[in-house]
Amino acid sequence: MTKCPYCGFEGGFKLLKTWKFKWYNVHYHECPRCSRKFRFYTGVSPRGKKSEFIIRVGAPRRAGGAGG
């Protein structure tokens, strides 16, 4: 079961878009509780290794940085 990386909600997410990236199927979701978006990647590599991971989208950036 997929879990929101921001608020931890588990359940029905709003599916915004799907596509293939290399050997991954990518599902772009929006959480109904916190309204934040994330990508859920699933797939099997050419070597047979199964993997699933989540990438946050639009996470706030830290203030500061290099330069002045």
N, C-alpha and C positions, 0 to 999 in steps of 0.2 A: 504494500500500500504506500502510495506517495504521501509525503508529509511536507507541509509548507516550511521552507527554510527560515522564514521570518517569525511566524507566530506559533508554529507547531501544529496547526490545524490538520486533521486527517479526515478526508471525506471527499465529497464531490467538488471538483475544481472546474472552473469555466475554461474549456479548451478554446484557445484563440487561433492556433495554427499548428500544422504538422508538416515536417519535411524530412528528407534523408540527408545525412552528412556522413560521408564515407560509409562505414558499416553501421552507423547509428541511426535509429529512428528518433527524431527530436519532437517533443511535444511541448508547446508553449502554453503555459497555464496562467490563470489569474486566480488568486485566493479569494473566496467569497467573504471571508472574515476581515482580512486586513487590506484587501484590494491591491496587493503587490504582485508582481509578475516574476516567473522563474521558468527555466527550461529544464525538462527532464529528458535525459539521454538514456537510451537502452540499446543494446546490441551485442553481437558476438564478433570478435576480431577474426581475421583470417587464420590465426593460430588456434582458434577455438575457445578463447577466453571470454566468458560472459561478463559484461560490466553494465552497471547502472549508476548514474550520478546526476546531481542537480547543480545547475549554475544559476546564481541569483542574477536578476536583470534590473538595472537601475538602482543598485545599492548606493546609498549616499557616500560621497567621497570625503576623505578627511581633509580638514582645513590645513593650510600651511603649504608644505611642499618646498621645493628648491627655489632659490632666488629670493630677492627681497624687495 
